[in-house]
């Protein structure tokens, strides 16, 4: 397809021409982007660029995912970014950052995302919600945003959450909030405005709080591997997902290469959505201790695979099943519990 110059220019402004060429070559880009208005950045173009850069970020942090994508690139294939997953905490008094998914949905909604499904993750004491893009839901990556509910845990746990998150900063400046408001109103921004806003949006997908104490981390880990993960990684992508034709075949291929992939495939209640993943790669993270700053090896992010079937809905329209499944999600979340 013709390279959408708006997407190309935005990517280049952030990562340079070489990395831009690499991402454009590797990632599936919707055929709808063959049409564009020069210099006027639509919400879907900005969403696409943001997703491409977040995908690149996870490759820098997840060696197993990087190795897989190098294999894809070697055979001139494309990664079809299906969704990225993020974790939040619905808890008040966490510094300047809004509680829970609000910290992220205030970004996603101006970008053209709308709620697509609710998923109670009761075993994890969390709630998951998926957000699909209203302009091209099947081709622009979804976001799966989960909220952890500290009130369902012990008082010691709650107090540790407050200490860890209490100094959170808000990366969205007043200028960025104004641009998001204009984007939501108009559905587009000028190129200079989009170039100004993009790095601020990227900063929202990082850890917003300071280095946690080791004692607090261990308190959290006793009750929730997910909250312990948030303590070290914050709002970074927990995982990114390649949509593949046959997830069973992909899993077998990766297993044959000796990669640490989940032993089973999670299958939705409908049977139409099938998921598996690499185990989270370990990372070194710093903690505050009585003796000073110490380092520990903890679970980082991971790389997931999904297959989705088409079906005919109640109105007789054929569409791709873009739903998620509570059982699948809770099974996949275990990939960061290898502490």
Secondary structure as GFF3:
##gff-version 3
##sequence-region A 1 339
A	DSSP	alpha_helix	5	26	.	.	.	ID=ss1
A	DSSP	three_ten_helix	31	34	.	.	.	ID=ss2
A	DSSP	beta_strand	40	42	.	.	.	ID=ss3
A	DSSP	alpha_helix	43	61	.	.	.	ID=ss4
A	DSSP	alpha_helix	63	74	.	.	.	ID=ss5
A	DSSP	beta_strand	81	89	.	.	.	ID=ss6
A	DSSP	alpha_helix	102	108	.	.	.	ID=ss7
A	DSSP	beta_strand	113	121	.	.	.	ID=ss8
A	DSSP	three_ten_helix	122	124	.	.	.	ID=ss9
A	DSSP	beta_strand	126	133	.	.	.	ID=ss10
A	DSSP	beta_strand	142	148	.	.	.	ID=ss11
A	DSSP	three_ten_helix	150	152	.	.	.	ID=ss12
A	DSSP	alpha_helix	155	165	.	.	.	ID=ss13
A	DSSP	alpha_helix	174	186	.	.	.	ID=ss14
A	DSSP	beta_strand	188	190	.	.	.	ID=ss15
A	DSSP	alpha_helix	191	203	.	.	.	ID=ss16
A	DSSP	alpha_helix	214	223	.	.	.	ID=ss17
A	DSSP	alpha_helix	225	233	.	.	.	ID=ss18
A	DSSP	beta_strand	239	243	.	.	.	ID=ss19
A	DSSP	alpha_helix	247	256	.	.	.	ID=ss20
A	DSSP	beta_strand	266	267	.	.	.	ID=ss21
A	DSSP	beta_strand	273	277	.	.	.	ID=ss22
A	DSSP	beta_strand	282	289	.	.	.	ID=ss23
A	DSSP	beta_strand	292	299	.	.	.	ID=ss24
A	DSSP	beta_strand	302	308	.	.	.	ID=ss25
A	DSSP	beta_strand	310	312	.	.	.	ID=ss26
A	DSSP	beta_strand	318	320	.	.	.	ID=ss27
A	DSSP	alpha_helix	326	333	.	.	.	ID=ss28
A	DSSP	three_ten_helix	334	336	.	.	.	ID=ss29
###
